[in-house]
Amino acid sequence: MANVDNQSEPLLTLAEYLELSLDEGGLVILARTSEQSFTVYIGDMMDSLGDMRTRGNIAAATALAILEQTSPGWNQIVVGGQTYRFMRTYAQLEEIPATVFTPI
């Protein structure tokens, strides 16, 4: 399990999306949609892409840093004094490879 206590911009970004997923009742799904950016969805992997809620785009550098600072499997990060626990897995979002963050 990765246990990170860090105030980096990428982890602050991830924390914001984890908060949204907790508020809205869905998973955070990160999918690369271009060389320069990743799209962030909040939803369920059983939903079609059209049924998922798009929550924005983040720069590829930020998304790749999130992936570098977390690990597959169970993670715990502390951002702004708040602890976030989640499982990081991989999935296929229609034809697009995606990383899924499941808050626990």
GIMOZI-V585857 format. One record per residue. N is the residue number from 0. RES is the residue in one small letter. PSI is psi as a letter, one per 20 degrees, with the letter a starting at -180 (999 if undefined). Layout:
n=N res=RES psi=PSI
n=N res=RES psi=PSI
//
This chain:
n=0 res=m psi=p
n=1 res=a psi=p
n=2 res=n psi=o
n=3 res=v psi=p
n=4 res=d psi=o
n=5 res=n psi=q
n=6 res=q psi=k
n=7 res=s psi=q
n=8 res=e psi=g
n=9 res=p psi=g
n=10 res=l psi=h
n=11 res=l psi=g
n=12 res=t psi=g
n=13 res=l psi=g
n=14 res=a psi=g
n=15 res=e psi=g
n=16 res=y psi=h
n=17 res=l psi=h
n=18 res=e psi=g
n=19 res=l psi=g
n=20 res=s psi=h
n=21 res=l psi=g
n=22 res=d psi=h
n=23 res=e psi=i
n=24 res=g psi=l
n=25 res=g psi=r
n=26 res=l psi=q
n=27 res=v psi=p
n=28 res=i psi=p
n=29 res=l psi=o
n=30 res=a psi=p
n=31 res=r psi=p
n=32 res=t psi=i
n=33 res=s psi=r
n=34 res=e psi=h
n=35 res=q psi=i
n=36 res=s psi=r
n=37 res=f psi=q
n=38 res=t psi=p
n=39 res=v psi=p
n=40 res=y psi=q
n=41 res=i psi=p
n=42 res=g psi=b
n=43 res=d psi=p
n=44 res=m psi=i
n=45 res=m psi=i
n=46 res=d psi=q
n=47 res=s psi=r
n=48 res=l psi=h
n=49 res=g psi=h
n=50 res=d psi=i
n=51 res=m psi=q
n=52 res=r psi=o
n=53 res=t psi=p
n=54 res=r psi=j
n=55 res=g psi=r
n=56 res=n psi=q
n=57 res=i psi=q
n=58 res=a psi=q
n=59 res=a psi=h
n=60 res=a psi=h
n=61 res=t psi=g
n=62 res=a psi=g
n=63 res=l psi=h
n=64 res=a psi=h
n=65 res=i psi=g
n=66 res=l psi=h
n=67 res=e psi=h
n=68 res=q psi=i
n=69 res=t psi=r
n=70 res=s psi=q
n=71 res=p psi=q
n=72 res=g psi=b
n=73 res=w psi=p
n=74 res=n psi=q
n=75 res=q psi=p
n=76 res=i psi=q
n=77 res=v psi=o
n=78 res=v psi=p
n=79 res=g psi=k
n=80 res=g psi=i
n=81 res=q psi=p
n=82 res=t psi=p
n=83 res=y psi=p
n=84 res=r psi=p
n=85 res=f psi=r
n=86 res=m psi=p
n=87 res=r psi=p
n=88 res=t psi=r
n=89 res=y psi=q
n=90 res=a psi=r
n=91 res=q psi=o
n=92 res=l psi=n
n=93 res=e psi=d
n=94 res=e psi=j
n=95 res=i psi=p
n=96 res=p psi=q
n=97 res=a psi=q
n=98 res=t psi=p
n=99 res=v psi=p
n=100 res=f psi=o
n=101 res=t psi=o
n=102 res=p psi=q
n=103 res=i psi=999
//
